[in-house]
Amino acid sequence: MTHRSLSIGLAALILAAGIAPAGAAEPLVVCLDENIPLYSLHTKGQSSGFVLSLSNAIAERLGRPLKVQWFEVKLDPEDSRALAADALLSDGRCELVGTYPLTRSALREPPSGATARMPDFDGAKPADRRRRVELGTLVPTRAYLYAPMTVVLAPNVHKTVNGLADLDGMKLGIEASTMADAILMLYKNGRFVDRITHMVPGRGELLPRLESGEFEATLVDLRRFDAYRADHPDTKLVPSGYYYQKGLSMGYVGLSTNKALVERVSGIIEDMLSKNEIAPLASAVGLTYVAPRQPEISEDLTFRDLRED
């Protein structure tokens, strides 16, 4: 065998074994929630979403291939997106977590020695779900998206909505024990209480029942309404165009021990925003893009905020 054929054969063996050649860039490992359409979705071996596309673009600018660690935060009182993100990062499952709400409480430094249970993640073993991980300190990138709530109207409801006051006299539907529920229930000291129909969260009933005309309006995450429209292109639901005054900025988080990477990613996001390269990624998956607003790290909502509009 010639030296040339020997080299080719050795290279083939290396690739077949999944071993990166010397000098190859290490993958950028990003944790993404597998069930937040249209941000990130991973089902039946298919992956999609705006934040997946954005993560690919960031990895390319870093000169590294992207590797996604998929995870899931369940509707469980013991589960928390903030704790799940910190546990995944602190356990070394990824370097960044996407679609993270940039609020003061979500970025608060954990007490010394604090631990959290691991969330379900792709490739997890039964023991992983039972063990606890000591938490680190999270640091955020620049925000890449502002995520508001919006009022959506039932078919054939023609009403201008410039604020929650314009919902007065309408039949409202909402999922119980959600932020939108708290906003509508507490608004003006209970002004809408007698007109609200509650649904169990997690069953996907809210927008279909609005479509059927069981009630006239709801308050829902703009992303969720976009996802419904993507799945139901013939929907007759009416977007009001009104965004509730308090929304969330979304970004990535990493550990403070990996701050250099977080700062590099922030610089990439800043550059992409200045060149209008992020909005087209959202449009490509059917997501209404709203650019980040200041302050990017928002204060937590108070009862006073919820009672006002």
Buried (B, 14 or more C-beta within 10 A) or exposed (E): EEEEEEEEEEEEEEEEEEEEEEEEEEBBBBBBBBBBBBBBBBEEEEBBBBBBBBBBBBBEBBEBBBBBBBBBBEEEEEBBBBBBBBBBBBBEBBBBBBBBBBBEEBBEEBEEEBBBBBBBBEEBEEEBEEEEBBBBBBBBBBBBBBBBBBBBBBEEBEBEBEEBEBBEEBBBBBBEEBBBBBBBBBBEEEBBEEBBBBBEBEEEBBBBBBBEEBBBBBBBBBBBBBBBBBEEEEBEBBBBEBBBEBBBBBBBBBBEEBEEBBBBBBEBBEEBBEEEBBBEBBEEBBBBBBEBEEEBBBEEBEEEBBBBB
